[in-house]
Amino acid sequence: MDYSAAYNNLPISFFDEEKMFEVRWGRGYVTPKTLEVNESFFTEDMGYEVEDIEKINELDIDEMVYIADLSGEQIIRRIE
């Protein structure tokens, strides 16, 4: 499933929290891009699996997790 249209209309609340992440959408996505978002971005409604959400929430600053599924590849790094 392609969620790229949803990323263009993200609520401002995804960008104003303490725990921040850099998300890179790569191979497999129509438009590769990088965004900085907070932890509330990572939900099942946004296409994330529960296991991936747990991995993301456990990251320390500068740690990364790689996610690949039928939609494409993502690298998520905690930045704050």
N, C-alpha and C positions, 0 to 999 in steps of 0.2 A: 504494500500500500504506500502511496506517495503522500507524505504529510507536508510537502514543501509549501503548499498554499497556506496552510495553517501557520507556518512560521512567519509569514509576512504580516500577519495580523495579531501578533502576540500582545496580550495585555501588559501594560506597564508594570504590573505587580511582579512579573517575572524578572525584573531588572533591579529591584530595590531592596534586597535582603543582604544579610551579612555573609552567608555561605554562598560564594559565587563560583561558577564553573565556566570554562571555555569549551564550547561544543564545536567540533569540526565535522561537517558532513562531507564525505568523500565519494569514492567510487560507488556507483549505483544510484546516486541521487541525481535528479535532473539538473539542479543547480548547486554544485558544491559551494559551501559557505562556512563561515565561522561566526558564532555569536557568543556573547557573554550573557549568561542567565543565572538565576538563583535556583535553589533546590526545589522550589514549587513547580518548576518547569517539567520535572521528570515524573510523569504520571502515566497510568494505563491509558487514559483518554488521549494522551499525546503519542501513544504507540509503544510505550516502554513496558517490558515484562517486569513483574514483581521482583524477580531475582536481580535484574539489572538495576532497578531502583535502589535495592538494598546495597549493591556494590558501590553505586555512585555515592550514596549517603555515608558510606564508611571511608571514603577517600580523605586523606590528609592533604594539606596544601602541597601542590606540585606533583601529586600522584595522579596517575591516569588509568582509565579503563577503556578497553577496546570493545566495541559492540558491532557485531555483524549479523544481519538477518536478511530476509528476502528483499527488504527495501534498500539496503546498501550498508555502507560502513560508516561508523562514527568513532571518533576519539574524544573522550571527555576527560578534561583535566581540571582539578580543583585549583582555583587561583586565589581565593580568600576564604 
